[in-house]
Amino acid sequence: MAKSNVVRIAALTPLGQDLGEAVNAFLSCCRSKNLSPNTIIYYENRLKAFRRYLQARIPR
């Protein structure tokens, strides 16, 4: 059976964990899978952009 590339966020993060911690856990998982450094940098940049997008739209 082929390895799944799908990462289940619920499996990575306990309830109440913030987005930054979830992103760090995801990137750690990517590193442990020995993904290309360029892939990890791309994911990190896209997730940072997503976080900025959410912060601009979610009132605190």
C-alpha positions, -999 to +999 in steps of 0.1 A: +000+000+000+013+034-009+022+060+017-004+087+021+008+123+017-023+136+035-016+151+069-045+151+092-043+183+113-065+167+140-039+140+145-011+165+148-025+190+172-044+188+204-076+208+208-069+245+216-035+246+199-030+278+180-023+280+142+014+288+147+019+257+167+000+236+142+021+251+113+053+242+133+041+207+138+032+203+102+066+216+091+083+193+116+064+164+101+075+174+066+112+175+078+108+141+093+096+128+060+128+142+044+109+165+020+130+188+000+141+219+018+126+240-010+093+222-006+093+230+031+102+266+025+074+269+000+049+254+025+061+277+052+057+308+030+023+298+019+011+291+054+025+324+066+005+341+039-026+322+049-021+332+085-018+369+075-049+365+055-068+351+085-055+377+109-067+405+086-102+390+085-108+377+119-116+403+146-099+398+179 
